[in-house]
Amino acid sequence: MRKSSVRLALVIVIALVLAACGGDTSGEATTTAGAADTTTAEAPTTTEAPTTAGTEPTGEGDISFDLRIGTVLPLTGDLAAYGPSLTEATRIAVDVINEAVAEAGLTGVTVELVATEDDQTSQAPGVEAATKLVQSDDVDVIIGSMASNVTIAIAESVTIPNGVLMITPTSTAPGITDLADDGLVYRILSSDVLQGEALGDAVFAEFGEGATVNVGARNDAFGTALKDLFEARFTELGGVVGESLTWNPEAPTFDTEAQQLASGEPDVWVIIDFPETFARLGPSLVRTGAWDPTRTFMTEAMRNEESLTEIGAEQLAGLRGTAPTSEGAPARAAFDAFFTELAPDVPLTGFEGSAFDATILAFLGALSAGSSDPAAIAAELQAVSGPEGEQYTYENLADAVRALAAGEDIDYEGAWGPIDFDENGDPGSAIYEVWEFDGSAISTLETFTFGQD
């Protein structure tokens, strides 16, 4: 599909050139075009249109498009500990892309980060921000959001109806897989179908058969789905669920929820929440006198040293959790150093590679299609992210650009991981870690992989 897209673009370009020269089927037009050719000192080299399906594109000079990208990420609200650094990662990715385009000699290709918008980790502001990007800024691609409920709201209300491609760096709710999205919604982190299993396995491995867990989660697309998935896995293995509850993240106090969550003398707790909400729930749990952070597991949203320290380093020492990770990914170490060098004042949270890869892949899809049309880009994302072609990372992106321009297949290996999009727009593999906060820093205790040979 990619090669045919480029060939179609080539045919259109040639047709336009011939039309500009007066080229039609009449003898007069042919004579005029011939006269023009003989008097033009810098006449273009004649290129014949492809005549068979196997004809390769002629190269960089035939590709021309303007790709407009916007971000909708949480600069404030529950996930504000992450949004600014992911926004910066997108900016860096656009700079890397434009440098690669220049190095490869693609003079007809431009990529622009048009605007960055704050969704406030909330649905209504997220929809408003995305609407601005689509209707006022005319973007082709939106990178966002982080929170699953915000991503779903934007997709259903804005991007899908308007035919705009959306790639979320971190949204993991299982419901995203089954969106009626016309193939326009992709994500970098895997579905929580996998994290539910990973979390269940990690807790069971620590506390064993017959252990009782009290489970609490924020009442949104991320929290409720992951809670149900964890409980199903934990009971399947032989564990017991005691208290099971959800809470409204906007609630002014959490004393009642904390009392219920701490009750019954469980062996272990699983809490699925975001930093800003847990900053209010956590003190209520401490006041119960019955909650123990050393017997508590959380998830990736709480894997943030700065947030945990601000909430209460001493009170949270020993807290553990699971999280998707890019440890061991081909370009992870190089990217972390690269990001820190270019943005020394921006905290490195570990999730920056997801936004970086989302941006790079949007560009590679456009280049593969020879177009900034969102549907055309989406149709190429599986091809540029998965096996069959030579592997490239961001460090040799200009070589990947040349390869695509020459009609060759590529396999982008990301700063986050291999990606390898499937037919639903989900990554084809995932690595998870068990992490621990010791009161000052977070360390990785173990990692395990799903779906990768």
Rosetta blueprint (number, residue, H / E / L):
1 M L
2 R H
3 K H
4 S H
5 S H
6 V H
7 R H
8 L H
9 A H
10 L H
11 V H
12 I H
13 V H
14 I H
15 A H
16 L H
17 V H
18 L H
19 A H
20 A H
21 C L
22 G L
23 G L
24 D L
25 T L
26 S L
27 G H
28 E H
29 A H
30 T H
31 T H
32 T H
33 A H
34 G H
35 A H
36 A H
37 D H
38 T H
39 T H
40 T L
41 A L
42 E L
43 A L
44 P L
45 T L
46 T L
47 T L
48 E L
49 A L
50 P L
51 T L
52 T L
53 A L
54 G L
55 T L
56 E L
57 P L
58 T L
59 G L
60 E H
61 G H
62 D H
63 I L
64 S L
65 F E
66 D E
67 L E
68 R E
69 I E
70 G E
71 T E
72 V E
73 L E
74 P L
75 L L
76 T L
77 G L
78 D L
79 L L
80 A L
81 A L
82 Y L
83 G H
84 P H
85 S H
86 L H
87 T H
88 E H
89 A H
90 T H
91 R H
92 I H
93 A H
94 V H
95 D H
96 V H
97 I H
98 N H
99 E H
100 A H
101 V H
102 A H
103 E H
104 A H
105 G L
106 L L
107 T L
108 G L
109 V E
110 T E
111 V E
112 E E
113 L E
114 V E
115 A E
116 T E
117 E E
118 D E
119 D L
120 Q L
121 T L
122 S L
123 Q H
124 A H
125 P H
126 G H
127 V H
128 E H
129 A H
130 A H
131 T H
132 K H
133 L H
134 V H
135 Q H
136 S L
137 D L
138 D L
139 V L
140 D L
141 V E
142 I E
143 I E
144 G E
145 S L
146 M L
147 A L
148 S H
149 N H
150 V H
151 T H
152 I H
153 A H
154 I H
155 A H
156 E H
157 S H
158 V H
159 T H
160 I L
161 P L
162 N L
163 G L
164 V L
165 L E
166 M E
167 I E
168 T E
169 P L
170 T L
171 S L
172 T L
173 A L
174 P H
175 G H
176 I H
177 T L
178 D L
179 L L
180 A L
181 D L
182 D L
183 G L
184 L L
185 V E
186 Y E
187 R E
188 I L
189 L L
190 S L
191 S L
192 D H
193 V H
194 L H
195 Q H
196 G H
197 E H
198 A H
199 L H
200 G H
201 D H
202 A H
203 V H
204 F H
205 A H
206 E H
207 F H
208 G L
209 E L
210 G L
211 A L
212 T E
213 V E
214 N E
215 V E
216 G E
217 A E
218 R E
219 N L
220 D L
221 A H
222 F H
223 G H
224 T H
225 A H
226 L H
227 K H
228 D H
229 L H
230 F H
231 E H
232 A H
233 R H
234 F H
235 T H
236 E H
237 L H
238 G L
239 G L
240 V E
241 V E
242 G E
243 E E
244 S E
245 L E
246 T E
247 W E
248 N L
249 P L
250 E L
251 A L
252 P L
253 T L
254 F L
255 D H
256 T H
257 E H
258 A H
259 Q H
260 Q H
261 L H
262 A H
263 S L
264 G L
265 E L
266 P L
267 D L
268 V E
269 W E
270 V E
271 I E
272 I E
273 D L
274 F L
275 P H
276 E H
277 T H
278 F H
279 A H
280 R H
281 L H
282 G H
283 P H
284 S H
285 L H
286 V H
287 R H
288 T H
289 G L
290 A L
291 W L
292 D L
293 P H
294 T H
295 R H
296 T E
297 F E
298 M E
299 T L
300 E H
301 A H
302 M H
303 R L
304 N L
305 E H
306 E H
307 S H
308 L H
309 T H
310 E H
311 I H
312 G H
313 A H
314 E H
315 Q H
316 L H
317 A L
318 G L
319 L L
320 R E
321 G E
322 T E
323 A E
324 P E
325 T E
326 S L
327 E L
328 G L
329 A L
330 P L
331 A L
332 R H
333 A H
334 A H
335 F H
336 D H
337 A H
338 F H
339 F H
340 T H
341 E H
342 L H
343 A L
344 P L
345 D L
346 V L
347 P L
348 L L
349 T L
350 G L
351 F L
352 E H
353 G H
354 S H
355 A H
356 F H
357 D H
358 A H
359 T H
360 I H
361 L H
362 A H
363 F H
364 L H
365 G H
366 A H
367 L H
368 S H
369 A H
370 G L
371 S L
372 S L
373 D L
374 P H
375 A H
376 A H
377 I H
378 A H
379 A H
380 E H
381 L H
382 Q H
383 A H
384 V H
385 S H
386 G L
387 P L
388 E L
389 G L
390 E E
391 Q E
392 Y E
393 T L
394 Y H
395 E H
396 N H
397 L H
398 A H
399 D H
400 A H
401 V H
402 R H
403 A H
404 L H
405 A H
406 A L
407 G L
408 E L
409 D L
410 I E
411 D E
412 Y E
413 E L
414 G L
415 A L
416 W L
417 G L
418 P L
419 I L
420 D L
421 F E
422 D L
423 E L
424 N L
425 G L
426 D L
427 P E
428 G L
429 S L
430 A E
431 I E
432 Y E
433 E E
434 V E
435 W E
436 E E
437 F E
438 D L
439 G L
440 S L
441 A L
442 I E
443 S E
444 T E
445 L E
446 E E
447 T E
448 F E
449 T E
450 F E
451 G L
452 Q L
453 D L
